[in-house]
Amino acid sequence: MSDPQQRQLRVGALRPNQLLHTYGIGSVADLPSLSVMPLGLDHWELARATVITEDRLLAAMRAKLGNQVQALRLPPHLPETSDPYAEWARIGVPVALFPSWLRCSDTRCNRLAPAESGLFELISTHLPDKVRYVHTCRGNGGGRPTAVPARFVLACGNGHLDDFPWSYFAHRGSDPGAGHPLQLSERGSTGETTNIFVTCNQCSTHRPMSEAIGALAERNLPACRGRHPHLGTYEPCDAPPRTLALGATNSWFAMQVPVFSLPKAEHPVDHAVDEFWATLSVLASLPSETGKAILPTQTCWPELEPYGVDKVWAAIQRRHDAGDDSPGAGGRLGSSDDDHLDLRLPEWRAFTAGTGAELPDFTTRPERVPAGHRHWLSQVVLVPRLRRVAALYGFTRIDAPERDVLDTPDRRRAPLSAEPPTWVPCAETRGEGIFLRFAEDRIVEWEHDPEVKAREHLLIQAHEKWRAQRQLPPGCWPGLRYLLLHTFAHTLIRELALECGYSASGIGERVYARTGEVPMAGVLLYTAAPDSEGTLGGLVSLGRADRLGPLIERALDGARLCSSDPLCAEHDPTVHGRLAGAACHACLYAAETSCEGGNHYLDRSLLVDTLADNECGFFR
């Protein structure tokens, strides 16, 4: 699917959010009969890629990728049609076949060769489950068997990915070229690499795939070629290659930055005008009748039309009279330019403002703090409506990005385009949430407890050891309050999932933890979906004072004991350099879609008393 004609095929469908989180640029998406890789931004057609407005996120992307980034765009959308041969079949996210080596699925053949070798034929239909390659041999029943992707690929820690060197590996360091047909066969039912052999039918040599994995791989594999198959480029690379199974979860980790849309004005129409001011500003100086006539022709008019021409024009004039082109001008709400790169501080200020907001993408309602929890919980805010926008600006392989992806070394980040990008892909979701603010004085008192200090020293040692193992500079310790709030969020997510109707993987977290001039100590637990203007209110309803208190108590009780105790409670993170203390899959780990920190920096001992009896829990 790398040439223009082949890219016109419809080979599958993904949700916009999947193109950022699971099957983004440079990843491998498995289809029923083949695997494909979404190509870089240079190959995308932008005719149907809608531009969205989110000033803070755009500023963050410019800070990381350069000032040439001019826009945030949604992935190309396809119009509704019942005609599979219509124009929409040629528009979307382009993909290329990867890996390019295929294996005949007939067990008597098992022929292994590149797709372009002429041995395989592409069956080109417009139905995703029918696009496939077939081998020219006659398998069982005389039909042409389907050719499936080869099971292994090469990757390195600098973000490169390549086809496995099958001929080089089978011939133990040499590649005789054409005339040496290969087979990939399995001699057992366990699926272990010791039972998978690549064989040359010409030389009668064979080799188990176990010799390409682990300690043996370094001397049995060639050097990394620095290949970016999604870009079609090569670059120098000195990182050792690793053999990965096709579809391995560590072959692609998204580097994305999410933000929540915040109010820019007190009234919805003023907020909408602020949102599209870059487009509307050119109309402000026109005569009233002319401006009103042109206004419905603007691309943003569908978003403004519910307010009517007169109200929108009045809001444009108010915005123009403010005399400032930055959001939040003229007494409006919003963040200053200094806050653009601090993505969490404006959100913290909006959630802790103490007054409710009623806007299409940001609605908050103050709620009473449950009785019995007022000594540590200072504020509860229900968020019936919120909008989350996330931008993808790179990805890593082998190891996930650091806790704050903006600090991940550039040498590990694989680019999304061959040239510096002028835009980045985004996805927007809408949903609801609950915001909980911890009492700052109680947090400070806990942080200075001697037992807590001792636990922090142990965790910092493990943190530094983990960074040293990955050749990262020391530092970047997130702080003890981050671990406390992060652990609390995971504990409460598990309890909320039992009551609200959403699965635990559908509830996300946003941790606000910081000391200094503007200290922060709070968590936002939310759920959001791309296919609706909101959700059903099941999560917000649990934030009411009469329901939240018992939920927190049950969550804390559940955290005191893990089914893996005492191993979990007594885990020493310094032994192997781990970023989690008393935490495991049985008690705290959450789905990748829920945890913003990759299940790092978790410790039940900081939250409650455990079997280890550390006496440093915030709720002891």
C-alpha positions, 0 to 999 in steps of 0.5 A, spaced: 500 500 500 505 504 499 504 507 492 498 511 490 494 506 487 494 501 492 493 507 498 486 508 495 484 501 497 480 501 504 483 496 508 480 498 515 477 503 520 480 506 526 477 511 531 480 518 531 482 517 538 486 510 536 490 514 531 493 517 537 493 512 543 494 505 540 495 505 532 498 512 531 503 514 526 509 509 526 505 503 529 503 496 526 495 495 526 493 488 525 488 487 520 484 480 519 489 478 513 495 483 513 499 488 518 499 495 516 503 502 518 500 509 518 505 513 514 508 520 516 504 526 516 507 528 509 503 523 506 496 525 509 491 529 505 488 534 509 482 536 505 478 533 510 482 534 516 479 539 520 483 544 524 481 545 531 482 551 536 486 550 543 491 555 544 495 552 550 496 545 546 498 549 540 503 553 544 506 547 547 507 543 541 511 550 538 515 549 544 517 542 543 517 542 535 518 549 533 514 555 531 513 552 524 507 548 527 501 552 525 495 548 527 492 542 530 488 537 526 483 532 527 485 525 523 481 526 516 474 524 516 470 520 511 463 522 509 457 517 510 456 513 503 453 507 501 457 506 495 464 502 496 467 505 490 466 513 492 471 518 493 471 517 500 475 510 499 481 514 497 481 519 503 483 517 510 490 516 513 494 513 508 498 506 510 503 502 508 504 494 508 509 492 514 512 488 515 513 487 508 515 479 509 510 474 508 509 467 510 504 462 506 499 460 511 499 453 508 503 448 513 506 444 507 509 450 504 510 456 509 514 460 504 517 466 507 519 472 502 518 479 501 511 482 498 514 484 492 518 478 490 512 476 485 510 470 489 504 473 492 498 477 489 494 482 492 487 481 492 484 488 492 477 489 494 474 495 498 472 491 504 477 491 510 476 484 512 477 481 504 484 485 503 489 480 503 495 477 499 495 470 497 500 465 495 501 462 488 502 455 491 495 451 491 494 449 498 489 444 501 483 444 497 487 447 491 485 454 493 491 459 494 492 460 501 492 467 504 499 470 506 500 472 513 505 477 515 512 475 518 512 474 526 518 478 527 521 485 526 527 489 529 526 495 533 531 499 537 531 504 543 532 510 538 525 509 535 527 505 529 523 499 526 525 494 520 524 488 517 527 482 520 533 480 516 531 473 515 536 471 509 542 474 513 539 470 520 538 464 516 545 464 513 549 466 519 551 473 517 551 472 510 546 474 505 546 470 498 540 473 495 536 471 490 535 463 489 535 461 496 528 460 498 526 461 505 521 457 510 518 459 517 516 453 520 514 451 527 515 444 530 511 444 536 505 446 539 507 451 544 509 457 540 516 458 543 521 461 539 526 454 540 520 451 536 520 456 530 525 455 525 527 459 519 530 454 513 533 455 507 531 450 502 537 451 497 543 450 502 539 446 507 541 450 513 536 452 519 536 456 525 531 457 531 528 464 532 531 463 540 538 465 537 535 472 535 532 473 542 536 475 549 543 475 550 544 471 543 541 477 539 547 482 539 552 477 536 547 474 531 543 480 528 546 486 524 547 493 526 541 497 526 540 501 519 536 507 523 530 505 519 523 509 519 518 505 515 513 510 516 517 516 513 521 511 508 528 514 511 534 511 514 539 515 519 545 513 523 544 509 529 548 506 534 543 502 538 543 495 539 537 492 535 532 487 538 527 482 536 520 483 537 514 479 536 509 482 531 504 486 535 508 486 541 506 492 546 513 495 547 513 496 539 510 503 540 509 508 545 505 514 544 508 521 546 502 525 547 500 531 551 493 532 553 489 539 555 482 540 558 478 546 554 478 552 559 473 558 559 475 564 555 469 568 557 463 569 562 458 568 557 458 562 552 457 567 546 463 570 548 467 564 549 465 561 542 468 568 539 474 567 543 475 560 540 475 562 533 478 569 534 483 568 529 478 567 523 473 572 526 478 578 527 478 580 520 471 582 520 471 586 526 473 592 522 468 592 517 461 595 517 456 592 521 451 590 515 457 587 511 460 584 517 453 580 518 453 578 511 459 575 511 459 572 518 455 566 515 460 564 510 466 563 515 468 556 516 466 556 524 459 559 523 456 552 524 459 553 531 456 560 532 450 559 528 446 557 535 447 564 538 444 568 532 448 573 527 446 579 532 449 576 538 455 573 535 456 580 531 456 584 538 461 579 541 465 580 536 465 588 537 466 587 544 472 582 543 475 588 538 474 593 543 478 590 548 484 591 544 488 585 545 489 579 541 490 574 546 485 570 549 482 572 556 483 580 554 478 585 556 476 582 563 475 575 560 477 569 563 482 564 561 490 563 562 495 568 560 501 567 555 505 565 561 501 559 563 501 557 556 507 552 557 504 550 564 498 546 562 496 544 569 496 551 572 490 554 568 486 548 569 488 548 577 485 555 577 479 553 573 477 547 578 479 551 584 475 558 582 470 556 587 464 558 582 461 554 578 461 555 570 456 553 565 459 553 558 458 547 552 465 545 554 466 546 561 461 546 566 463 545 573 459 545 580 461 546 587 459 540 591 459 539 599 465 536 602 463 529 605 462 529 613 468 525 616 473 527 610 473 535 611 480 534 615 484 532 609 479 534 603 478 541 602 474 542 596 469 537 591 467 540 584 463 536 580 464 537 572 458 535 568 461 537 561 469 537 559 472 537 553 479 533 552 484 535 546 490 531 546 496 532 541 501 526 538 507 529 537 512 523 537 513 516 539 518 511 542 519 504 542 522 499 547 521 503 553 515 508 554 516 516 555 518 519 561 513 521 566 512 528 563 513 526 555 515 533 554 522 531 558 523 525 554 530 525 550 529 527 543 534 522 541 529 517 543 523 520 540 521 518 533 518 524 528 512 524 525 514 527 519 521 527 515 521 535 515 519 539 521 511 539 521 507 544 520 501 541 524 500 535 529 494 530 529 489 531 535 483 527 538 478 531 542 473 527 547 468 530 551 465 527 558 464 528 565 469 528 571 470 529 579 475 534 582 478 533 589 482 538 592 486 536 598 488 540 604 494 543 603 496 544 610 495 537 611 499 535 606 505 539 608 504 536 615 504 529 612 510 531 608 515 533 614 513 526 618 520 523 619 517 516 617 514 519 611 521 522 609 525 515 610 520 512 605 521 518 600 529 517 601 528 509 599 523 511 593 528 516 591 534 511 591 530 507 586 528 513 582 535 514 581 537 507 579 532 506 574 534 513 571 541 510 571 539 504 568 536 507 562 542 512 561 538 518 563 541 524 567 539 524 575 533 528 577 526 529 575 523 526 582 516 528 581 515 529 589 512 525 594 505 528 594 505 526 586 506 519 589 500 520 594 495 523 589 497 518 584 496 512 588 489 515 591 487 516 584 488 509 582 485 506 588 479 511 587 478 509 580 477 502 582 472 503 586 468 508 582 468 503 576 464 498 581 458 503 581 458 508 575 457 504 570 464 505 566 469 500 566 476 502 570 479 502 563 474 508 561 476 512 567 482 517 566 486 521 571 489 528 571 494 529 577 495 536 580 501 536 584 506 541 586 510 545 591 512 552 591 509 559 590 502 556 587 502 549 591 497 544 588 494 538 591 488 535 587 486 529 582 481 529 577 477 523 575 474 523 568 471 519 563 470 522 556 468 519 549 469 521 542 462 519 539 458 524 544 457 531 546 457 528 553 456 522 557 450 519 562 452 522 568 454 516 572 460 519 574 458 525 576 453 523 580 458 519 585 461 525 587 455 528 591 457 528 598 452 522 600 455 518 596 463 520 595 464 519 602 462 511 603 466 510 596 472 513 599 472 509 605 471 503 601 477 504 596 482 506 602 479 499 606 481 495 599 488 498 599 490 496 605 490 489 603 493 486 596 492 479 594 499 479 593 501 481 600 506 480 603 510 480 597 507 486 594 507 490 601 514 488 603 517 490 595 523 493 596 524 498 589 531 499 590 533 492 588 531 492 581 530 499 580 523 500 580 518 506 580 513 503 584 513 501 591 507 497 594 504 496 588 502 491 583 497 488 578 492 486 583 492 492 587 494 499 584 496 498 576 491 501 571 489 500 564 494 504 559 488 509 557 487 510 565 494 512 568 497 518 565 504 515 568 505 508 565 503 505 572 510 508 575 510 512 582 505 508 586 506 506 593 500 503 597 504 505 603 504 512 602 496 512 602 494 507 608 497 502 613 499 495 610 502 489 612 509 492 612 507 496 617 511 502 615 507 507 619 507 513 613 500 512 610 497 519 609 490 516 612 493 511 617 
